[in-house]
Amino acid sequence: MTDQPVLVDRADAVATVTLNRPDRRNALTGELKEALVAALEEVADDTEVRAVVLTGAGSAFCVGQDLGEHAAALEADPSTAFDTVPQHYSPIVTALATMPKPVIAAVNGTCVGAGLGFALACDLRVFAGGATLGTAFSAIGLTCDSGLASTLPRAVGDARARELVLLGRNFTPEEAVDWGIAGEIVPAEEVLAAATKTASRLAAGPTLAYAESKRLLAVGLDRSLTDTLGEEAVAQARCGMTQDHSGAVTAFLNRERPTFAGE
């Protein structure tokens, strides 16, 4: 496998973005984070890509920040050691959450810290049975980053999120699904195939409608019902102008299966 820190592979309309430091369980260095920001921007802008899979090389999805590099940054200048949060972590999570196409996390193994934040920023998840999940921050005297203060309570509720962050205990994919972190659980060797199958299904769907749905759902809990109804009306009108919508209506009336071109 190439020594590039992030790999981007395209097959039909699906792009697979792979964190590629398998020997370090995909711990996040500055180089990897810079490459991931660039890769996500690239696939977001590529109109030929209609669904994205995010995964890790080797036996782990992502164990979060590379602590060796972090220790060196603290020693050099503690006042700038956390500049990586607004420079890298926040843009990565924003890119995943606002990507105008579906993103599936193929959680092939250990997924903690920022890795968990990345997985929760994706739209859907496939978990490897037996994978270790966790927040991890409290164990090293830190608080949340990578969006976990927002995405975790949305997924599991406020009380459970406080337990997971403050106590910092690890949890299993089965617990995650039971608590509300929706995801499919499969054997580790089947994770990427399962995620790619779902991505391929989504890539053949109404891409522009998916993008509108992501925008609505991202802020749905924070808006009043009146504001939500107004935004839904605007979004429906935009979807109504697409070829995908008109073609699907015609197919329905003709009792045919619709096909979507993503436009």
Phi, psi and omega in degrees: 000143180302156180269010175297139184291336177223133179251142174234118179242139179243135174221114187057238183257014180250130174252131176252120180255121186241124171288127195236062169230062187300329181290340178245023179054035177059035172298144192268111172264170176301319180298315181294317181296318177300317181293324180290318175304313182295318181295318180292322175297321182296311183287332177295322183276346184279109183288346176283341179268124183241359172200152186229140172246132175248127181212180178237149176281149177080213189265358181234151171281298177189130180262014179088201185301139171290110187287336175296314177294322179296318179299321178294322179293321177296319180293323181290314181190098181302333183289341180244000185297335183256014174299337180297337181296303177288333183280329186234301187299313181296315177298325179296311181295319178298318180298318179293314186288329184254004178309129183280041178194158183293145177233129180245129175272120174264090187276089189277354181182207184313133186216095184225164178060229179300331177301318177294322177299319178297315182298320181286340177283343177284165183281321182224161182222144168239123183255141170283129174303134181089357179293147176265127178242150178180163179274318170074339190297316183300330182296338178242024174071031180236168175254191186287151161216190179058031173081001187297330179295342177257310188287326183292309178296330175297324184278318189244356183094157186297314185296315179294321180298319178298318178299314184292325180281311186287317179277336176065024181281147177285162179214168186260162174302324179297317176296318181302314180293319180297326182279343179125357174279088187302139178179154176271142178245124181222166174302149186307320183289351181253000188298308184295319179297318180294318179294320180294323177298315178295318179298320180295321176298315180291326180295338178268007183260190183279088188304316182293324176293321176300317180298318178296319179297319178299318180296318181293315183291330183299329183238009184300324181285343184261348181264155171288162178301320181299314179294321179297315179299320178295316180292324177297321180296318179295316181294319178297321179297321177295316178298324182296342180270000184274155175294327180300318181293309183298321179294323180291322177297315179299317179297319179299314181295330179270005181058042178244159176282126180287151172240143185242132180260357181076030181209000000 
